[in-house]
Amino acid sequence: MFEKNMRFVYLLDFYAELLDEHVRGVMRAYYEDDLSLAEIAEDVGISRQGVRHLIKKGEEQLDFFEARLGLAKRDEELFEICKTIRSISEHLAKSEDFSADSKELLNISEAIMKGNQDVRESN
């Protein structure tokens, strides 16, 4: 059985435009539109095996791009850093020594988190 690796949905957000148009269309139909191999094969006019081949090719290319460019990994790291900043900011905000700098740090972390979430949702 051919199982979906949902990590590729995330990688498509970063690298879809680097894929060949045909591969990109099949990958989006499979991962984003949740179409079956048979449905994609009918839409594209190729066999199910041909669709499976294009998906595997696309997955290999996405892995290659991520290995070389690391955009998805960097995004995850930045998201974790932002969560840490926010946690520290919230802790500081509750303390008696809450300063203007602490408040600014909290505002910045919230802006970063919101911007990061907006970007994730738009893709």
All heavy atoms as an XYZ file, in Angstrom:
1004
protein
N       0.848     -1.199      0.000
C       0.000      0.000      0.000
C       0.880      1.244      0.000
O       1.871      1.326      0.700
C      -0.898     -0.041      1.241
C      -1.835      1.115      1.377
S      -3.300      0.783      0.417
C      -4.070      2.354      0.438
N       0.487      2.187     -0.756
C       1.203      3.456     -0.895
C       0.624      4.421      0.131
O      -0.513      4.853      0.023
C       0.995      3.954     -2.330
C       1.799      5.153     -2.707
C       3.175      5.154     -2.584
C       1.183      6.270     -3.218
C       3.920      6.254     -2.961
C       1.914      7.377     -3.602
C       3.291      7.360     -3.467
N       1.394      4.759      1.171
C       0.906      5.626      2.244
C       1.445      7.038      2.091
O       2.578      7.235      1.675
C       1.319      5.068      3.605
C       0.574      3.821      3.976
C       0.840      3.403      5.395
O       1.047      4.276      6.255
O       0.842      2.196      5.634
N       0.623      7.998      2.469
C       1.014      9.401      2.406
C       1.911      9.752      3.583
O       1.622      9.389      4.719
C      -0.206     10.309      2.440
C      -1.053     10.249      1.208
C      -2.193     11.231      1.275
C      -3.049     11.110      0.036
N      -4.160     12.063      0.050
N       2.978     10.439      3.288
C       3.851     10.995      4.316
C       3.512     12.480      4.374
O       3.865     13.239      3.468
C       5.318     10.769      3.961
C       6.268     11.285      5.000
O       5.929     12.146      5.815
N       7.482     10.771      4.990
N       2.836     12.888      5.424
C       2.310     14.244      5.494
C       3.414     15.306      5.612
O       3.154     16.487      5.463
C       1.295     14.359      6.629
C       0.082     13.447      6.431
S      -0.643     13.482      4.763
C      -1.362     15.098      4.742
N       4.628     14.877      5.835
C       5.754     15.807      5.848
C       5.882     16.502      4.486
O       6.276     17.669      4.398
C       7.042     15.043      6.175
C       8.298     15.874      6.205
C       9.481     15.025      6.648
N       9.819     14.015      5.677
C      10.647     14.216      4.651
N      11.211     15.378      4.465
N      10.919     13.248      3.800
N       5.467     15.809      3.441
C       5.576     16.384      2.103
C       4.589     17.531      1.883
O       4.833     18.409      1.060
C       5.443     15.304      1.035
C       6.616     14.376      1.011
C       6.483     13.049      1.369
C       7.876     14.841      0.653
C       7.580     12.195      1.372
C       8.979     14.003      0.646
C       8.828     12.677      1.017
N       3.491     17.547      2.613
C       2.565     18.683      2.538
C       3.305     19.941      2.984
O       3.218     20.995      2.357
C       1.319     18.444      3.419
C       0.435     19.687      3.458
C       0.535     17.243      2.929
N       4.043     19.801      4.080
C       4.813     20.913      4.631
C       5.922     21.341      3.664
O       6.108     22.532      3.403
C       5.389     20.481      5.973
C       6.048     21.564      6.780
C       5.369     22.713      7.133
C       7.358     21.410      7.212
C       5.979     23.698      7.891
C       7.971     22.389      7.968
C       7.278     23.530      8.310
O       7.893     24.498      9.059
N       6.618     20.377      3.090
C       7.686     20.697      2.147
C       7.144     21.346      0.873
O       7.804     22.216      0.290
C       8.501     19.445      1.810
C       9.330     18.858      2.945
C      10.067     17.597      2.474
C      10.307     19.871      3.510
N       5.951     20.967      0.465
C       5.337     21.600     -0.710
C       5.129     23.088     -0.479
O       5.244     23.887     -1.412
C       3.992     20.942     -1.039
C       4.038     19.696     -1.904
C       2.664     19.028     -1.953
C       4.523     20.014     -3.306
N       4.839     23.470      0.762
C       4.668     24.891      1.073
C       5.921     25.692      0.734
O       5.839     26.846      0.348
C       4.336     25.092      2.555
C       2.937     24.637      2.910
O       2.104     24.484      2.001
O       2.672     24.436      4.109
N       7.062     25.081      0.893
C       8.327     25.770      0.669
C       8.854     25.623     -0.755
O       9.439     26.554     -1.298
C       9.397     25.265      1.644
C       9.122     25.646      3.057
C       8.440     24.783      3.899
C       9.520     26.880      3.545
C       8.167     25.145      5.201
C       9.255     27.246      4.845
C       8.570     26.376      5.684
N       8.682     24.457     -1.344
C       9.401     24.139     -2.573
C       8.533     23.807     -3.785
O       9.069     23.449     -4.835
C      10.346     22.965     -2.323
C      11.293     23.165     -1.174
C      11.222     22.364     -0.037
C      12.259     24.165     -1.215
C      12.101     22.549      1.026
C      13.127     24.358     -0.157
C      13.048     23.548      0.955
O      13.908     23.746      2.001
N       7.232     23.937     -3.696
C       6.353     23.535     -4.808
C       6.731     24.218     -6.117
O       6.733     23.594     -7.176
C       4.895     23.827     -4.463
N       7.079     25.486     -6.035
C       7.385     26.231     -7.262
C       8.685     25.774     -7.925
O       8.944     26.117     -9.080
C       7.430     27.734     -6.976
C       6.091     28.311     -6.546
C       4.975     28.051     -7.543
O       5.194     28.256     -8.762
O       3.883     27.643     -7.111
N       9.489     25.011     -7.214
C      10.728     24.497     -7.803
C      10.497     23.197     -8.581
O      11.369     22.777     -9.336
C      11.771     24.246     -6.703
C      12.214     25.471     -5.905
C      13.193     25.061     -4.815
C      12.821     26.526     -6.813
N       9.332     22.596     -8.390
C       9.008     21.356     -9.085
C       8.533     21.646    -10.503
O       7.954     22.706    -10.774
C       7.903     20.601     -8.341
C       8.221     20.110     -6.935
C       6.952     19.563     -6.274
C       9.312     19.059     -6.950
N       8.744     20.679    -11.391
C       8.186     20.734    -12.732
C       6.669     20.897    -12.611
O       6.041     20.356    -11.716
C       8.547     19.416    -13.448
C       7.860     19.265    -14.766
O       8.380     19.797    -15.748
O       6.791     18.615    -14.794
N       6.078     21.641    -13.512
C       4.641     21.944    -13.445
C       3.783     20.680    -13.362
O       2.820     20.619    -12.593
C       4.242     22.776    -14.661
C       2.808     23.231    -14.646
C       2.460     24.111    -15.838
O       3.372     24.636    -16.493
O       1.266     24.254    -16.103
N       4.132     19.669    -14.136
C       3.377     18.415    -14.158
C       3.482     17.701    -12.808
O       2.470     17.266    -12.243
C       3.893     17.531    -15.301
C       3.054     16.350    -15.602
N       1.726     16.439    -15.959
C       3.359     15.027    -15.604
C       1.250     15.224    -16.160
N       2.216     14.355    -15.960
N       4.684     17.594    -12.286
C       4.909     16.944    -10.991
C       4.209     17.744     -9.895
O       3.545     17.174     -9.015
C       6.423     16.804    -10.691
C       6.658     16.298     -9.282
C       7.080     15.891    -11.720
N       4.347     19.057     -9.937
C       3.726     19.924     -8.929
C       2.211     19.720     -8.901
O       1.604     19.609     -7.838
C       4.069     21.389     -9.211
C       3.487     22.356     -8.208
C       3.937     23.798     -8.420
N       3.668     24.292     -9.765
C       4.591     24.693    -10.624
N       5.869     24.663    -10.309
N       4.258     25.132    -11.814
N       1.591     19.670    -10.083
C       0.147     19.472    -10.153
C      -0.296     18.154     -9.544
O      -1.284     18.096     -8.808
N       0.448     17.098     -9.849
C       0.121     15.776     -9.298
C       0.338     15.763     -7.785
O      -0.504     15.251     -7.032
C       0.948     14.673    -10.000
C       0.837     13.346     -9.254
C       0.497     14.513    -11.450
N       1.434     16.360     -7.335
C       1.719     16.400     -5.893
C       0.632     17.166     -5.139
O       0.175     16.736     -4.081
C       3.083     17.040     -5.634
C       4.266     16.262     -6.149
S       4.585     14.764     -5.204
C       5.272     15.465     -3.711
N       0.226     18.293     -5.684
C      -0.825     19.083     -5.022
C      -2.154     18.340     -5.023
O      -2.896     18.366     -4.044
C      -0.956     20.445     -5.688
C       0.177     21.366     -5.302
C      -0.082     22.779     -5.728
N       0.847     23.681     -5.066
C       1.303     24.793     -5.589
N       0.903     25.178     -6.785
N       2.133     25.553     -4.915
N      -2.465     17.693     -6.120
C      -3.715     16.922     -6.179
C      -3.703     15.811     -5.141
O      -4.718     15.562     -4.467
C      -3.907     16.346     -7.578
N      -2.579     15.155     -4.986
C      -2.475     14.032     -4.056
C      -2.418     14.494     -2.597
O      -3.161     13.996     -1.755
C      -1.227     13.208     -4.396
C      -1.082     11.960     -3.559
C      -1.944     10.881     -3.737
C      -0.076     11.844     -2.619
C      -1.816      9.736     -2.985
C       0.068     10.693     -1.864
C      -0.800      9.645     -2.047
O      -0.674      8.503     -1.294
N      -1.561     15.444     -2.300
C      -1.353     15.853     -0.918
C      -2.303     16.946     -0.435
O      -2.756     16.906      0.707
C       0.098     16.306     -0.698
C       1.043     15.151     -0.573
C       1.935     14.846     -1.587
C       1.045     14.346      0.551
C       2.807     13.776     -1.479
C       1.899     13.269      0.670
C       2.778     12.990     -0.341
O       3.627     11.922     -0.223
N      -2.590     17.919     -1.270
C      -3.408     19.032     -0.804
C      -4.897     18.817     -1.084
O      -5.733     19.179     -0.265
C      -2.927     20.343     -1.439
C      -1.523     20.717     -0.982
C      -0.960     21.930     -1.708
O      -1.649     22.513     -2.575
O       0.196     22.279     -1.396
N      -5.216     18.229     -2.239
C      -6.612     17.996     -2.586
C      -7.098     16.625     -2.129
O      -8.287     16.323     -2.246
C      -6.822     18.142     -4.093
C      -6.456     19.531     -4.594
O      -6.489     20.491     -3.789
O      -6.126     19.661     -5.791
N      -6.176     15.794     -1.667
C      -6.471     14.458     -1.136
C      -7.172     13.563     -2.158
O      -8.054     12.782     -1.822
C      -7.287     14.565      0.150
C      -7.191     13.312      1.000
O      -6.136     12.633      0.938
O      -8.155     13.001      1.724
N      -6.763     13.685     -3.419
C      -7.313     12.818     -4.455
C      -6.586     11.484     -4.454
O      -5.412     11.397     -4.102
C      -7.190     13.472     -5.832
C      -7.947     14.790     -6.052
C      -7.697     15.301     -7.470
C      -9.426     14.626     -5.787
N      -7.278     10.447     -4.863
C      -6.665      9.118     -4.957
C      -5.811      9.031     -6.214
O      -5.924      9.863     -7.122
C      -7.753      8.037     -4.999
O      -8.449      8.107     -6.236
N      -4.982      8.001     -6.276
C      -4.164      7.784     -7.472
C      -5.051      7.622     -8.701
O      -4.748      8.161     -9.772
C      -3.270      6.554     -7.294
C      -2.237      6.592     -6.176
C      -1.451      5.285     -6.142
C      -1.303      7.765     -6.325
N      -6.161      6.894     -8.543
C      -7.068      6.660     -9.667
C      -7.706      7.973    -10.136
O      -7.824      8.208    -11.351
C      -8.147      5.657     -9.268
N      -8.112      8.823     -9.193
C      -8.719     10.101     -9.562
C      -7.726     10.996    -10.306
O      -8.064     11.620    -11.303
C      -9.234     10.832     -8.316
C     -10.430     10.155     -7.663
C     -10.758     10.733     -6.305
O      -9.823     11.008     -5.510
O     -11.963     10.917     -6.033
N      -6.497     11.024     -9.804
C      -5.464     11.839    -10.453
C      -5.152     11.279    -11.830
O      -5.029     12.035    -12.805
C      -4.190     11.913     -9.584
C      -4.500     12.579     -8.241
C      -3.081     12.662    -10.306
C      -3.393     12.430     -7.209
N      -5.042      9.956    -11.913
C      -4.742      9.310    -13.203
C      -5.796      9.669    -14.240
O      -5.472      9.988    -15.392
C      -4.662      7.798    -13.012
N      -7.051      9.652    -13.829
C      -8.134      9.988    -14.753
C      -8.057     11.458    -15.181
O      -8.202     11.772    -16.360
C      -9.482      9.716    -14.076
C     -10.669      9.924    -14.989
C     -11.983      9.575    -14.311
O     -12.034      8.595    -13.547
O     -12.959     10.312    -14.556
N      -7.793     12.331    -14.216
C      -7.710     13.773    -14.518
C      -6.537     14.101    -15.429
O      -6.649     14.938    -16.324
C      -7.576     14.591    -13.226
C      -8.856     14.616    -12.405
O      -9.925     14.219    -12.924
O      -8.780     15.034    -11.226
N      -5.397     13.449    -15.185
C      -4.174     13.766    -15.913
C      -4.067     12.981    -17.218
O      -3.386     13.402    -18.149
C      -2.936     13.518    -15.000
C      -1.642     13.763    -15.735
C      -3.009     14.382    -13.760
N      -4.728     11.833    -17.253
C      -4.694     11.020    -18.464
C      -3.511     10.072    -18.524
O      -2.998      9.794    -19.613
N      -3.066      9.600    -17.349
C      -1.995      8.610    -17.280
C      -2.441      7.479    -16.365
O      -3.495      7.555    -15.735
C      -0.651      9.219    -16.779
C      -0.801      9.810    -15.377
C      -0.159     10.278    -17.749
C       0.501     10.329    -14.773
N      -1.634      6.427    -16.287
C      -1.975      5.289    -15.440
C      -1.758      5.614    -13.960
O      -1.055      6.572    -13.615
C      -1.119      4.078    -15.824
O       0.234      4.332    -15.457
N      -2.348      4.791    -13.096
C      -2.129      4.949    -11.652
C      -0.641      4.789    -11.346
O      -0.103      5.494    -10.499
C      -2.936      3.913    -10.866
C      -4.417      4.213    -10.828
C      -5.198      3.181    -10.021
N      -4.670      3.135     -8.679
C      -4.526      2.018     -7.973
N      -4.855      0.850     -8.481
N      -4.046      2.057     -6.745
N       0.010      3.857    -12.030
C       1.440      3.646    -11.823
C       2.226      4.891    -12.236
O       3.201      5.267    -11.592
C       1.931      2.420    -12.599
C       3.387      2.084    -12.361
C       3.679      1.750    -10.903
O       2.848      1.211    -10.176
N       4.872      2.106    -10.445
N       1.786      5.539    -13.300
C       2.428      6.780    -13.733
C       2.273      7.878    -12.688
O       3.205      8.640    -12.433
N       1.098      7.954    -12.079
C       0.861      8.931    -11.013
C       1.768      8.630     -9.834
O       2.422      9.525     -9.275
C      -0.626      8.932    -10.576
C      -0.818      9.774     -9.328
C      -1.512      9.421    -11.702
N       1.821      7.351     -9.455
C       2.673      6.957     -8.325
C       4.130      7.322     -8.602
O       4.839      7.819     -7.736
C       2.546      5.461     -8.047
C       3.295      5.025     -6.804
C       3.099      3.523     -6.547
N       3.649      3.116     -5.291
C       4.935      3.004     -4.997
N       5.835      3.309     -5.896
N       5.347      2.600     -3.814
N       4.573      7.100     -9.825
C       5.947      7.438    -10.215
C       6.196      8.941    -10.077
O       7.236      9.361     -9.566
C       6.221      6.971    -11.647
C       7.530      7.439    -12.183
N       8.741      6.885    -11.793
C       7.827      8.432    -13.059
C       9.723      7.532    -12.409
N       9.196      8.469    -13.188
N       5.248      9.757    -10.532
C       5.409     11.213    -10.431
C       5.428     11.668     -8.970
O       6.194     12.565     -8.603
C       4.287     11.931    -11.191
C       4.363     11.870    -12.707
C       3.124     12.503    -13.334
C       5.632     12.568    -13.214
N       4.621     11.035     -8.137
C       4.608     11.387     -6.717
C       5.945     11.027     -6.076
O       6.525     11.835     -5.336
C       3.429     10.705     -5.989
C       2.108     11.313     -6.466
C       3.576     10.820     -4.470
C       0.870     10.557     -6.025
N       6.447      9.844     -6.363
C       7.753      9.440     -5.816
C       8.860     10.373     -6.307
O       9.741     10.762     -5.546
C       8.079      7.987     -6.185
C       7.171      6.952     -5.556
C       7.063      7.092     -4.059
C       8.121      6.328     -3.339
N       8.068      6.499     -1.885
N       8.802     10.737     -7.568
C       9.782     11.666     -8.132
C       9.697     13.016     -7.414
O      10.716     13.601     -7.035
C       9.529     11.843     -9.632
C      10.456     12.821    -10.316
C      10.102     12.946    -11.800
C      10.954     13.996    -12.477
N      10.588     14.152    -13.886
N       8.476     13.500     -7.201
C       8.284     14.761     -6.491
C       8.780     14.700     -5.059
O       9.410     15.646     -4.567
N       8.517     13.595     -4.391
C       8.987     13.427     -3.010
C      10.515     13.439     -2.947
O      11.099     14.076     -2.059
C       8.439     12.118     -2.420
C       6.963     12.158     -2.150
C       6.377     10.818     -1.750
O       7.064      9.772     -1.884
O       5.222     10.799     -1.309
N      11.133     12.759     -3.887
C      12.601     12.758     -3.936
C      13.146     14.161     -4.167
O      14.125     14.572     -3.539
C      13.094     11.804     -5.034
C      12.886     10.343     -4.713
C      13.165      9.423     -5.896
O      13.611      9.910     -6.962
O      12.932      8.211     -5.746
N      12.498     14.913     -5.045
C      12.944     16.276     -5.314
C      12.744     17.174     -4.093
O      13.618     17.982     -3.765
C      12.206     16.840     -6.526
C      12.629     16.203     -7.821
C      11.821     16.688     -9.007
O      10.708     17.195     -8.874
N      12.381     16.516    -10.200
N      11.610     17.030     -3.415
C      11.368     17.821     -2.209
C      12.405     17.506     -1.134
O      12.919     18.422     -0.469
C       9.952     17.587     -1.674
C       8.812     18.125     -2.534
C       7.469     17.681     -1.968
C       8.879     19.635     -2.662
N      12.720     16.230     -0.966
C      13.770     15.842     -0.006
C      15.118     16.456     -0.398
O      15.868     16.925      0.459
C      13.901     14.317      0.066
C      12.848     13.685      0.950
O      12.326     14.362      1.861
O      12.557     12.484      0.731
N      15.412     16.447     -1.690
C      16.665     17.030     -2.190
C      16.721     18.528     -1.876
O      17.719     19.027     -1.372
C      16.794     16.787     -3.703
C      17.981     17.457     -4.319
C      19.237     16.869     -4.246
C      17.853     18.677     -4.974
C      20.350     17.482     -4.817
C      18.956     19.301     -5.548
C      20.212     18.700     -5.461
N      15.644     19.240     -2.184
C      15.612     20.683     -1.916
C      15.780     20.972     -0.429
O      16.525     21.880     -0.046
C      14.306     21.304     -2.417
C      14.113     21.219     -3.909
C      12.853     20.985     -4.439
C      15.172     21.387     -4.792
C      12.651     20.921     -5.808
C      14.985     21.318     -6.164
C      13.717     21.086     -6.670
N      15.090     20.204      0.398
C      15.188     20.442      1.849
C      16.594     20.113      2.355
O      17.129     20.840      3.193
C      14.139     19.630      2.607
C      14.191     19.788      4.109
C      14.002     21.214      4.620
O      13.536     22.104      3.869
O      14.341     21.451      5.788
N      17.198     19.059      1.836
C      18.560     18.703      2.253
C      19.550     19.805      1.888
O      20.493     20.085      2.638
C      18.980     17.379      1.612
N      19.342     20.446      0.743
C      20.270     21.487      0.288
C      19.962     22.866      0.860
O      20.855     23.616      1.198
C      20.257     21.591     -1.248
C      20.702     20.345     -1.976
C      22.109     19.902     -1.591
N      22.569     18.760     -2.329
C      22.381     17.495     -1.968
N      21.707     17.208     -0.886
N      22.869     16.520     -2.692
N      18.667     23.186      0.968
C      18.271     24.536      1.364
C      17.832     24.650      2.829
O      18.040     25.687      3.453
C      17.153     25.045      0.446
C      17.517     25.101     -1.039
C      16.291     25.435     -1.874
C      18.638     26.095     -1.284
N      17.201     23.632      3.344
C      16.820     23.602      4.753
C      15.801     24.637      5.193
O      15.759     25.005      6.364
N      14.950     25.097      4.284
C      13.985     26.135      4.637
C      12.946     25.651      5.650
O      12.589     26.390      6.573
C      13.288     26.662      3.385
C      14.183     27.331      2.345
C      13.358     27.759      1.137
C      14.910     28.516      2.945
N      12.449     24.451      5.478
C      11.439     23.928      6.405
C      12.037     23.728      7.793
O      11.422     24.080      8.801
C      10.857     22.616      5.876
N      13.238     23.197      7.847
C      13.908     23.002      9.137
C      14.140     24.348      9.820
O      13.908     24.494     11.019
C      15.236     22.283      8.941
C      15.967     22.020     10.243
C      17.281     21.301     10.015
C      17.941     21.063     11.357
N      19.367     21.047     11.283
N      14.570     25.319      9.053
C      14.817     26.657      9.607
C      13.523     27.285     10.120
O      13.493     27.910     11.175
C      15.458     27.545      8.549
C      15.814     28.911      9.037
C      16.979     28.834     10.015
N      17.319     30.173     10.440
C      17.658     30.505     11.662
N      17.762     29.584     12.579
N      17.923     31.741     11.976
N      12.440     27.088      9.400
C      11.143     27.598      9.835
C      10.726     26.964     11.161
O      10.248     27.666     12.059
C      10.086     27.319      8.761
C       8.728     27.865      9.146
O       8.586     29.102      9.213
O       7.810     27.052      9.382
N      10.923     25.666     11.282
C      10.591     24.977     12.537
C      11.461     25.495     13.686
O      10.968     25.698     14.796
C      10.774     23.473     12.373
C       9.740     22.838     11.467
C      10.068     21.396     11.117
O      11.108     20.864     11.571
O       9.274     20.797     10.378
N      12.747     25.706     13.418
C      13.648     26.225     14.453
C      13.225     27.628     14.890
O      13.206     27.929     16.090
C      15.087     26.253     13.938
C      15.694     24.885     13.746
C      17.015     24.916     12.993
O      17.386     25.983     12.443
O      17.669     23.859     12.937
N      12.895     28.483     13.937
C      12.458     29.833     14.271
C      11.156     29.821     15.064
O      10.974     30.609     16.002
C      12.287     30.677     13.003
C      13.565     31.108     12.321
C      13.262     31.788     10.988
C      14.375     32.043     13.212
N      10.271     28.925     14.705
C       9.007     28.803     15.431
C       9.267     28.401     16.885
O       8.655     28.954     17.804
C       8.096     27.797     14.729
C       6.718     27.735     15.305
C       5.816     28.759     15.069
C       6.324     26.665     16.081
C       4.538     28.715     15.607
C       5.047     26.612     16.618
C       4.154     27.638     16.371
N      10.177     27.469     17.095
C      10.512     27.050     18.466
C      11.171     28.184     19.246
O      10.901     28.378     20.426
C      11.413     25.811     18.450
C      10.706     24.552     17.989
C       9.481     24.214     18.823
O       9.549     24.268     20.071
O       8.434     23.905     18.226
N      12.038     28.941     18.590
C      12.671     30.099     19.240
C      11.608     31.112     19.647
O      11.634     31.650     20.757
C      13.725     30.738     18.313
C      14.930     29.809     18.178
C      14.149     32.111     18.821
C      15.898     30.205     17.070
N      10.675     31.360     18.764
C       9.595     32.307     19.065
C       8.752     31.820     20.242
O       8.349     32.625     21.094
C       8.716     32.521     17.844
S       9.525     33.433     16.524
N       8.484     30.532     20.289
C       7.725     29.997     21.424
C       8.489     30.195     22.726
O       7.900     30.534     23.754
C       7.416     28.510     21.206
C       6.317     28.295     20.216
C       5.938     26.856     19.908
C       6.333     25.771     20.808
N       5.963     24.431     20.339
N       9.813     30.015     22.696
C      10.635     30.222     23.882
C      10.617     31.684     24.301
O      10.450     31.998     25.485
C      12.083     29.756     23.620
O      12.064     28.371     23.266
C      12.953     29.960     24.841
N      10.777     32.574     23.343
C      10.740     34.014     23.634
C       9.394     34.386     24.257
O       9.332     35.114     25.247
C      11.002     34.851     22.361
C      12.445     34.694     21.906
C      10.662     36.324     22.595
C      12.729     35.300     20.553
N       8.350     33.865     23.691
C       7.008     34.161     24.221
C       6.846     33.640     25.637
O       6.307     34.333     26.502
C       5.949     33.569     23.312
C       4.567     33.921     23.753
C       3.532     33.439     22.799
N       2.253     33.910     23.241
C       1.147     33.677     22.619
N       1.174     32.985     21.498
N       0.004     34.122     23.073
N       7.317     32.440     25.887
C       7.218     31.863     27.226
C       7.975     32.711     28.246
O       7.467     33.006     29.333
C       7.769     30.433     27.211
O       7.779     29.903     28.504
N       9.185     33.109     27.892
C       9.989     33.964     28.786
C       9.296     35.312     28.983
O       9.223     35.824     30.102
C      11.410     34.152     28.221
C      12.180     32.827     28.268
C      12.164     35.238     28.988
C      13.469     32.835     27.478
N       8.766     35.857     27.911
C       8.075     37.148     27.987
C       6.861     37.067     28.907
O       6.615     37.963     29.710
C       7.624     37.603     26.605
O       8.720     37.747     25.755
N       6.099     35.995     28.775
C       4.930     35.821     29.642
C       5.346     35.695     31.098
O       4.688     36.243     31.989
C       4.119     34.615     29.186
C       3.386     34.855     27.884
C       2.746     33.609     27.311
O       3.057     32.479     27.789
O       1.946     33.751     26.363
N       6.421     34.977     31.333
C       6.931     34.837     32.700
C       7.354     36.194     33.254
O       7.038     36.548     34.394
C       8.102     33.851     32.731
C       8.731     33.725     34.072
N       8.124     33.067     35.114
C       9.908     34.190     34.551
C       8.902     33.139     36.181
N       9.996     33.806     35.866
N       8.076     36.956     32.449
C       8.504     38.291     32.871
C       7.309     39.211     33.120
O       7.323     40.025     34.051
C       9.435     38.913     31.829
C      10.831     38.321     31.720
C      11.561     38.902     30.515
C      11.628     38.575     32.993
N       6.300     39.076     32.303
C       5.130     39.930     32.434
C       4.408     39.696     33.759
O       3.775     40.605     34.288
C       4.180     39.696     31.270
N       4.520     38.506     34.299
C       3.863     38.163     35.564
C       4.698     38.549     36.780
O       4.200     38.556     37.892
C       3.555     36.669     35.605
C       2.519     36.251     34.591
C       2.327     34.759     34.605
C       1.376     34.331     33.484
N       1.269     32.888     33.400
N       5.963     38.847     36.562
C       6.844     39.152     37.687
C       6.671     40.601     38.134
O       6.139     41.442     37.420
C       8.308     38.893     37.318
O       8.762     39.888     36.439
N       7.126     40.895     39.332
C       7.036     42.243     39.883
C       7.998     43.189     39.177
O       7.809     44.404     39.201
C       7.334     42.216     41.379
C       6.282     41.489     42.183
C       6.632     41.417     43.659
O       7.504     42.184     44.115
O       6.027     40.594     44.345
N       9.034     42.669     38.579
C      10.052     43.472     37.915
C       9.735     43.703     36.436
O      10.636     43.887     35.631
C      11.416     42.762     37.999
C      12.270     43.308     39.109
O      11.888     44.331     39.690
O      13.319     42.703     39.374
N       8.487     43.695     36.122
C       8.074     43.844     34.728
C       8.445     45.243     34.232
O       7.956     46.246     34.694
C       6.566     43.614     34.606
C       6.075     43.589     33.193
C       6.488     42.599     32.333
C       5.203     44.551     32.732
C       6.030     42.551     31.032
C       4.745     44.520     31.430
C       5.152     43.513     30.582
N       9.350     45.271     33.271
C       9.832     46.549     32.758
C       9.281     46.799     31.358
O       8.663     45.933     30.747
C      11.359     46.541     32.704
O      11.797     45.610     31.732
N       9.536     47.990     30.863
C       9.121     48.334     29.494
C       9.794     47.414     28.488
O       9.196     47.032     27.481
C       9.444     49.789     29.205
N      11.056     47.040     28.760
C      11.767     46.133     27.850
C      11.085     44.767     27.805
O      10.975     44.157     26.740
C      13.222     45.955     28.288
C      14.056     47.204     28.068
O      13.649     48.048     27.242
O      15.107     47.329     28.728
N      10.623     44.298     28.948
C       9.933     43.009     28.996
C       8.637     43.074     28.193
O       8.292     42.142     27.475
C       9.624     42.615     30.439
O      10.802     42.493     31.183
N       7.928     44.203     28.349
C       6.686     44.367     27.609
C       6.966     44.407     26.107
O       6.243     43.798     25.323
C       5.976     45.648     28.049
C       4.617     45.820     27.420
C       3.896     47.023     27.985
C       2.515     47.128     27.383
N       1.764     48.257     27.912
N       8.021     45.091     25.721
C       8.392     45.161     24.306
C       8.770     43.778     23.772
O       8.403     43.406     22.652
C       9.547     46.145     24.105
C       9.964     46.319     22.657
C       8.888     46.926     21.778
O       7.923     47.523     22.295
O       9.003     46.783     20.549
N       9.485     43.003     24.571
C       9.857     41.643     24.191
C       8.603     40.806     23.970
O       8.506     40.054     22.994
C      10.753     41.005     25.258
C      11.229     39.589     25.010
C      12.070     39.509     23.746
C      12.021     39.085     26.200
N       7.639     40.952     24.852
C       6.377     40.223     24.706
C       5.670     40.646     23.420
O       5.199     39.802     22.659
C       5.480     40.460     25.924
C       4.124     39.776     25.910
C       4.286     38.268     25.824
C       3.338     40.149     27.153
N       5.614     41.933     23.144
C       4.977     42.429     21.923
C       5.667     41.904     20.672
O       5.021     41.503     19.706
C       4.949     43.962     21.907
C       4.005     44.540     22.940
O       3.083     43.865     23.391
N       4.242     45.779     23.325
N       6.991     41.912     20.681
C       7.761     41.419     19.529
C       7.510     39.927     19.317
O       7.278     39.475     18.195
C       9.271     41.700     19.706
C       9.537     43.211     19.612
C      10.101     40.933     18.680
C      10.931     43.615     20.031
N       7.551     39.153     20.401
C       7.344     37.709     20.271
C       5.948     37.407     19.742
O       5.772     36.514     18.911
C       7.594     36.994     21.594
O       6.618     37.323     22.555
N       4.950     38.162     20.210
C       3.592     37.942     19.714
C       3.483     38.307     18.231
O       2.823     37.608     17.468
C       2.592     38.744     20.547
C       2.389     38.147     21.929
C       1.490     38.988     22.829
O       1.079     40.094     22.418
O       1.210     38.530     23.941
N       4.134     39.375     17.825
C       4.114     39.779     16.411
C       4.785     38.721     15.539
O       4.286     38.387     14.454
C       4.797     41.132     16.241
N       5.900     38.194     16.006
C       6.618     37.157     15.249
C       5.758     35.910     15.144
O       5.626     35.318     14.072
C       7.982     36.836     15.895
C       8.924     38.029     15.760
C       8.591     35.580     15.264
C      10.196     37.898     16.570
N       5.165     35.498     16.258
C       4.329     34.296     16.259
C       3.134     34.483     15.327
O       2.795     33.592     14.566
C       3.840     33.984     17.673
C       4.942     33.568     18.634
S       5.619     31.947     18.267
C       4.292     30.930     18.862
N       2.502     35.648     15.364
C       1.361     35.905     14.499
C       1.795     35.904     13.042
O       1.138     35.289     12.194
C       0.698     37.229     14.842
C      -0.534     37.502     13.992
C      -1.172     38.816     14.326
C      -2.411     39.130     13.525
N      -2.586     38.550     12.232
N       2.908     36.561     12.732
C       3.401     36.591     11.363
C       3.741     35.212     10.866
O       3.427     34.842      9.724
N       4.362     34.399     11.692
C       4.739     33.042     11.323
C       3.482     32.222     11.086
O       3.384     31.469     10.129
C       5.610     32.424     12.421
C       6.335     31.185     11.957
O       6.200     30.765     10.827
N       7.092     30.595     12.835
N       2.470     32.375     11.950
C       1.215     31.637     11.792
C       0.501     32.076     10.532
O      -0.028     31.253      9.804
C       0.330     31.845     13.022
C      -0.897     30.956     13.019
C      -0.552     29.484     13.081
O       0.421     29.063     13.682
N      -1.367     28.679     12.436
N       0.499     33.390     10.236
C      -0.144     33.896      9.016
C       0.499     33.291      7.785
O      -0.180     32.901      6.844
C      -0.059     35.419      8.950
C      -0.958     36.102      9.985
O      -1.811     35.419     10.584
O      -0.765     37.316     10.208
N       1.818     33.209      7.781
C       2.542     32.629      6.646
C       2.196     31.159      6.502
O       1.927     30.678      5.408
C       4.070     32.824      6.807
C       4.826     31.998      5.802
C       4.422     34.287      6.673
N       2.164     30.428      7.606
C       1.840     29.006      7.553
C       0.430     28.778      7.029
O       0.183     27.864      6.249
C       1.970     28.370      8.937
C       3.398     28.203      9.389
C       3.450     27.767     10.834
N       4.830     27.679     11.275
C       5.372     26.585     11.771
N       4.668     25.498     11.891
N       6.621     26.577     12.148
N      -0.509     29.617      7.462
C      -1.897     29.446      7.035
C      -2.105     29.851      5.582
O      -2.941     29.291      4.896
C      -2.831     30.268      7.936
C      -2.933     29.679      9.332
C      -3.703     30.580     10.309
O      -4.142     31.675      9.905
O      -3.851     30.157     11.462
N      -1.338     30.819      5.091
C      -1.501     31.271      3.711
C      -0.996     30.250      2.716
O      -1.393     30.250      1.569
C      -0.802     32.608      3.484
O       0.604     32.455      3.482
N      -0.091     29.375      3.159
C       0.439     28.353      2.250
C      -0.472     27.181      2.300
O      -0.712     26.389      1.639
C       1.862     27.948      2.649
C       2.844     29.054      2.410
O       2.698     29.802      1.463
N       3.816     29.175      3.260
